[in-house]
Amino acid sequence: MWGIAYQCPLDGGDAVVQARNFLMLVLNYIIEIEDDCIDCEPKRGNRENEEQTNKVNVYPNPANNIVNFVMQKPINGHIEIKNQLGQVIYRQQLNNNKQVKVDVTELSNGMYMYEVYEDKILLQSNKIVINK
């Protein structure tokens, strides 16, 4: 897993991002890897190096009832919330949305991963904690 996480995200695409997220989830700390991959060509998935990135603000974290996802610009895509096994337990389509409220009252206390996609490209992923 570490071998994938240390690859250039422009070369390895979504697999690198997902490996890093998985390791952060399992190890319960933020992994800081300096990417030095200037010569790589983007393959799929990663929009981190585009001039215009669509940052997603997610709050509150920890959450107990509602989680807000606020994008800088409206997007078409979807939001996924995954359990610690990586199984998708929640998915919501985004149809030119700039803000979405997700009801998490049915989720148990614990740590989850969220992923925000524009079309089929991963924009952002991170941990979210549910604490009621």
Beta strands, then each sheet from edge to edge (+ up, - down):
strand 1: 56-59
strand 2: 66-82
strand 3: 88-103
strand 4: 110-118
strand 5: 121-130
sheet 1: 1+ 2- 3+
sheet 2: 1+ 2- 4+ 5-
end
